Structures are given as C-alpha cells and as structure tokens.
C-alpha cells in the first residue's frame, strides 16, 4: 500500500524524519536490558514493540492520546520460568497486545497432561530478530516491518515456534500482525492462542463504546468499586463475521474523536473475549480475539475444541488494528 500524498518524499534526506523503525534497549527499572523497537507511521500513530517479550506491543499513541492501558510495572524483563500458578500477573505489563498461549489460555490448572500457569509462557520468551525492513520512499517502498522467531520449547515435550511479523506503512494509521505457529517437535502438540489487547484512558473512558459485529454495543462505565482488587467482568462472544469472513470490533470515544478497530478472520480466531476491569487506578477494557475464550486447556480438551498441531504443521493468524480519527 502506498500513501496517496507523497509530495514529501522528495523533500527529506533521511526517512526517519517522517517515520520508520528505531531499535533500542531500556536501561532502567524493571525493564532494564529489554530490547524494544519503536515504530512510527508518520501519521501520529507510533508504538513500542517489546522484542524480548514475544514481540508484543506495549505503549501505543495517536498524536497526543495514549491508546493502551499500562499496568503498574510497565515493561518487565522476561522471566521464562514464570509459568506456574498466577506468576504471569507479576510480569504482565498490559499494553496494546500481550500474547497468551501457545498451548494454554486461561487460569492455572494441573492434570495428567501437566501443570499450566495463567495464560501460558509465550509472553515471557524473547524473540530472535530475523529481519527489520525500513521504508524507502525514494524507491517507492513505504511499508516497514520487523520479523522475529519465538521458541516455546523443551526436550521430551512440546516444541512450538512462533514466527511473528509486525508491519506498518508510512502514511497509514494501521498495525498489521501476521503470526505463524509451527510444531517443531516430533509429536502432536496442543495449541491455544489469544491476543490480550488492553485499551486505557483516554481512549477507554466513561461513555466510550465497545462494539462488535453481530453484538449489542456496550458502553464503558465509570470507575466501579466492585472491580477493585481482583474484581472484573468477562464476557465470551462468538463474534459474527462480515460477508468476507472478517470480524470487526473495537472501541470508540467520540469525546476525543478516536477509535481503535480490530479486524481478523473468523476462521482463524473464532472467539472474542471482553475483559472489563474498571477499578480505581486500573481502568482497562480488554478486547481479545482468540482461538478459544480463556477457558484453559483442560476444558478445551474435554469439550473437544482443543487444537492439536501435528509435527511440522503450521497455523497462521492475522490481526489488524486500525486507528480511526475524526474531529
């Protein structure tokens, strides 16, 4: 995709003047030593890819407005062995996308197939960056991307690999995520995946609308004291696709003229979870496409919905986040 107005392409010496990808390392606090990549689309949309956290997306902004909810600790250095009970909560930074899986989505559980902590291990595993492609307007190239490989693996056990590409285009307020989950092991492996998208103030605010194709529109409420501590409301939706098989949902705040809209194929991600935690100091609305709602591997296995990947089998997933702005 090429921007319609490219008159500026002949007026800049360095594309970073307009946008592009900049990598760096955090040097302080709980995220010290973590590799990140800032992606700037030149439209007011800029966001932080946390390379050492499965290439999840933390901070995201459109012009002066923050789009996401950031948990108290912010970016935390990965802890690959935080995989039991609710350990996941200690390193959960919130942000635009936190990946849950690759073999378990839901609360902690234990059965004859093993022990699984809250939402799985993948978000605590660093990526191996295999490519960074910068835009080059002088050559008619406006798309930028970063690709990495994240390995959730062990000998004598499941070996799942996530190949993730995050791309954007100069002049477009859209984030495109393409994931490929591959079974690198020699036995069939269970698989679950959920994109934990966390929207916060000022986009998520009292009166903002949460909309999903085929579902009744919901409205964000004022701070709810019942949500203090572990209080929350969670809704599972079998979201309806449009005629092209694409599901559309998002959050819209007319007070600031801003919306974040998610698009994804129903065949890939048939379920949508809406997480509401409107507590004091922790005001967040989660819109979470997934292969399953966060019911856990054990229940998915029992009800027959658990996905099994054969050795060498690959499943692909696509998620697009569009930032819509009006005065």
C-alpha positions as a printed Julia matrix, in Angstrom:
327×3 Matrix{Float64}:
   0.0     0.0    0.0
   1.3     3.45  -0.94
   0.2     6.74   0.64
  -1.83    8.97  -1.66
   0.06   12.13  -0.7
   3.79   11.51  -1.18
   4.94   15.01  -2.13
   7.14   14.98   0.97
   9.17   12.02  -0.35
  11.3    14.4   -2.43
  11.87   16.77   0.47
  13.55   14.58   3.09
  17.12   13.3    3.3
  16.56   10.66   5.98
  13.29    8.71   6.19
  13.47    8.87  10.0
  12.36   12.49   9.57
   8.97   11.06   8.64
   8.84    7.63  10.28
  10.35    4.16  10.4
  11.69    1.66  12.94
  14.17    2.52  15.68
  15.58   -0.16  17.99
  17.0     0.44  21.45
  17.49   -1.12  24.89
  15.78    0.0   28.09
  18.34    0.95  30.73
  16.38    1.44  33.95
  13.76   -0.1   36.21
  12.05   -3.47  35.87
  12.61   -3.49  32.12
  16.36   -2.88  32.27
  18.13   -4.64  29.41
  14.96   -5.3   27.4
  15.22   -4.78  23.62
  12.48   -2.68  22.05
  11.6    -1.26  18.65
   9.68    1.99  18.2
   7.61    2.06  15.02
   6.46    5.45  13.74
   3.98    5.55  10.85
   4.26    9.3   10.29
   0.51    9.72  10.82
   0.53   10.31  14.57
   0.46    6.55  15.24
   3.59    5.27  16.97
   4.02    2.15  19.07
   6.62    0.14  21.01
   7.36   -3.47  20.1
   8.94   -5.32  23.05
  11.33   -7.68  21.29
  12.22   -9.54  24.48
   8.57  -10.18  25.33
   7.5   -12.27  22.29
   7.45   -9.07  20.2
   4.3    -7.93  22.0
   3.26   -4.28  21.69
   3.37   -2.16  24.85
   2.89    1.63  24.54
   0.89    3.0   21.61
  -0.09    6.59  20.86
  -2.04    8.54  18.28
  -0.98   12.19  18.33
  -1.25   13.31  21.96
  -3.52   10.45  23.04
  -2.46    7.19  24.62
  -4.34    4.17  23.29
  -3.44    1.49  25.78
  -3.63    0.62  29.44
  -0.22    0.08  31.03
  -0.1    -2.0   34.19
   1.76   -0.67  37.25
   5.19   -2.19  36.42
   5.17   -1.32  32.71
   7.64   -3.34  30.64
   9.24   -6.07  32.76
  12.27   -8.12  31.75
  11.18  -11.6   30.63
  11.07  -14.34  33.23
  10.86  -17.58  31.19
  10.2   -19.71  34.26
   7.2   -17.64  35.41
   4.89  -20.37  34.23
   3.13  -21.67  37.32
   0.01  -20.58  39.15
  -0.57  -16.83  38.66
   3.12  -15.91  38.18
   2.12  -14.38  34.82
   0.47  -11.46  36.64
   3.81  -10.32  38.1
   5.24   -9.6   34.65
   2.04   -8.56  32.87
   2.64   -5.04  31.6
  -0.67   -4.54  29.82
  -0.11   -2.69  26.55
  -1.71   -2.89  23.15
  -1.05   -6.63  22.65
   0.05   -9.27  25.14
   0.16  -12.74  23.57
  -1.34  -15.63  25.55
  -0.54  -19.25  24.69
   0.85  -21.06  22.76
  -0.58  -24.17  24.37
  -2.78  -22.78  27.15
  -5.1   -19.79  27.53
  -6.9   -19.33  30.83
  -6.37  -19.8   34.56
  -3.78  -22.02  36.24
  -4.52  -25.74  36.16
  -2.95  -29.16  36.56
  -3.96  -32.56  35.23
  -2.42  -35.77  33.86
  -1.05  -33.78  30.92
   0.97  -31.41  33.12
   0.85  -28.15  35.05
  -0.04  -24.9   33.3
   0.15  -21.37  34.67
  -2.12  -18.47  33.84
  -2.17  -17.68  30.09
   0.87  -19.76  29.2
   4.55  -18.99  28.67
   4.93  -17.26  25.32
   4.86  -13.63  26.51
   7.89  -14.26  28.73
  10.12  -15.52  25.91
  12.49  -13.24  23.93
  12.44  -13.18  20.15
  15.28  -13.82  17.75
  15.03  -10.94  15.26
  15.46  -12.22  11.71
  14.7    -9.05   9.76
  13.99   -5.35  10.04
  12.85   -3.68   6.83
  12.78    0.1    6.72
  10.62    2.19   4.38
  12.45    3.77   1.44
  10.19    6.38  -0.21
  12.84    7.27  -2.8
  12.43    3.73  -4.16
   8.67    3.69  -3.77
   8.79    1.5   -0.63
   6.52    2.77   2.13
   5.99   -0.4    4.18
   8.17   -1.23   7.19
   8.31   -4.47   9.16
  10.05   -6.4   11.9
  10.08  -10.21  11.98
  11.18  -12.47  14.81
  11.06  -16.08  15.96
   9.98  -17.02  19.49
  10.62  -20.58  20.65
   8.48  -22.22  23.32
  10.36  -25.46  23.51
  11.82  -28.23  25.64
  13.25  -31.66  25.04
  10.89  -34.57  25.83
   7.98  -32.17  25.43
   6.09  -29.85  23.09
   8.22  -27.65  20.85
   6.16  -24.81  19.43
   7.62  -21.89  17.49
   6.01  -18.54  16.8
   7.19  -16.57  13.76
   5.82  -13.04  14.08
   5.85  -10.15  11.61
   4.61   -6.71  12.61
   4.26   -4.25   9.76
   3.03   -0.73   9.13
   3.05    1.75   6.27
   4.14    5.37   6.15
   1.01    7.48   5.86
  -1.34    4.8    7.23
  -2.63    4.5   10.81
  -2.75    0.7   10.73
  -0.81   -2.05  12.51
  -0.69   -5.44  10.83
   0.36   -8.54  12.72
   0.97  -11.88  10.99
   1.78  -14.93  13.13
   2.75  -18.45  12.14
   2.72  -21.13  14.86
   4.75  -24.19  13.92
   5.09  -27.52  15.7
   8.85  -28.17  15.58
   8.58  -31.29  17.72
   8.14  -34.93  16.76
   4.78  -35.43  18.49
   1.36  -33.84  18.21
   1.09  -30.76  20.44
  -1.91  -28.92  21.92
  -2.37  -25.31  20.84
  -4.36  -22.29  22.05
  -3.8   -18.6   21.27
  -5.29  -15.31  22.44
  -4.36  -11.67  21.75
  -4.85   -9.75  25.02
  -5.47   -6.2   23.66
  -5.69   -3.69  26.51
  -7.2    -0.25  25.98
  -6.89    2.52  28.55
  -7.56    6.19  29.21
  -8.22    8.45  27.39
  -9.49    6.09  24.66
 -11.18    3.81  27.19
 -13.18    6.14  29.37
 -16.66    6.57  30.75
 -19.08    6.71  27.81
 -16.75    5.12  25.24
 -18.45    2.49  23.09
 -17.3    -1.12  22.74
 -18.65   -2.55  19.51
 -18.53   -5.96  17.85
 -20.11   -7.13  14.62
 -23.29   -9.02  15.37
 -23.31   -7.97  19.04
 -25.03   -5.23  21.01
 -22.86   -2.17  21.62
 -21.61   -1.79  25.2
 -20.6     1.39  26.99
 -17.63    1.83  29.28
 -18.78    2.67  32.78
 -17.45    4.99  35.45
 -14.94    3.62  37.96
 -16.54    0.6   39.6
 -15.56   -0.06  43.21
 -16.65   -3.69  42.78
 -13.73   -4.06  40.37
 -11.14   -3.03  42.98
  -8.68   -5.77  43.85
  -9.44   -8.84  41.71
 -12.92   -7.63  40.7
 -13.72   -7.85  37.0
 -16.32   -8.8   34.42
 -15.53  -11.1   31.5
 -17.74  -11.87  28.5
 -17.18  -14.51  25.8
 -18.57  -13.75  22.34
 -18.98  -15.97  19.31
 -18.49  -12.92  17.08
 -20.21  -12.8   13.7
 -18.07  -12.14  10.59
 -18.96   -9.96   7.61
 -19.56  -11.44   4.14
 -15.79  -11.62   3.57
 -15.37  -13.74   6.73
 -13.74  -10.89   8.67
 -14.71   -9.99  12.23
 -14.74   -6.29  13.13
 -14.76   -4.91  16.66
 -13.27   -2.05  18.59
 -13.6     0.82  21.0
 -14.74    4.32  20.05
 -14.57    7.51  22.11
 -16.47   10.35  20.46
 -15.32   12.82  23.11
 -11.81   12.74  21.66
 -12.79   11.68  18.14
 -10.76    8.47  18.26
 -11.36    4.76  17.76
  -9.27    1.6   17.65
 -10.74   -1.06  15.37
  -9.65   -4.69  15.23
 -10.09   -6.91  12.17
  -9.35  -10.64  11.97
 -10.55  -13.72  10.05
 -13.29  -15.66  11.81
 -11.78  -18.97  10.64
  -8.51  -18.16  12.41
  -9.83  -16.51  15.58
 -13.46  -17.55  16.16
 -13.81  -16.2   19.71
 -13.74  -12.75  21.27
 -13.31  -12.04  24.97
 -14.27   -8.7   26.51
 -12.45   -8.06  29.81
 -13.72   -5.19  31.95
 -11.65   -4.07  34.93
 -12.85   -0.54  35.63
 -11.26   -0.14  39.05
  -9.62    2.9   40.6
  -6.1     3.26  39.21
  -6.54    0.17  36.98
  -9.11    1.26  34.41
  -8.87   -1.07  31.43
 -11.03   -2.55  28.71
  -9.72   -5.74  27.11
 -10.8    -6.76  23.59
  -9.25  -10.16  22.98
  -9.56  -12.27  19.81
  -8.55  -15.88  20.21
  -8.77  -19.46  19.05
 -10.69  -20.01  22.3
 -12.03  -17.95  25.14
  -9.7   -18.23  28.18
 -11.25  -21.49  29.4
  -7.99  -23.41  29.8
  -6.5   -26.4   28.06
  -8.26  -28.95  30.27
 -11.78  -27.7   29.5
 -10.98  -27.25  25.8
  -9.71  -30.83  25.71
 -12.83  -32.13  27.45
 -15.26  -30.29  25.17
 -13.33  -31.28  22.05
 -12.31  -27.79  20.95
  -8.59  -28.03  21.76
  -6.4   -27.62  18.66
  -3.69  -30.22  18.03
  -0.79  -29.48  15.7
   0.88  -32.43  14.01
   4.7   -32.44  13.7
   5.65  -29.82  11.12
   2.12  -28.39  10.95
   1.69  -24.6   10.8
  -1.26  -22.39  11.67
  -1.37  -18.75  10.54
  -3.09  -15.81  12.24
  -3.71  -12.24  11.1
  -4.74   -9.3   13.23
  -5.13   -5.73  12.0
  -5.56   -2.71  14.27
  -6.77    0.48  12.61
  -6.74    3.82  14.39
  -9.64    5.96  13.21
  -9.63    9.7   13.87
 -12.23   12.38  13.29
 -12.54   15.95  14.51
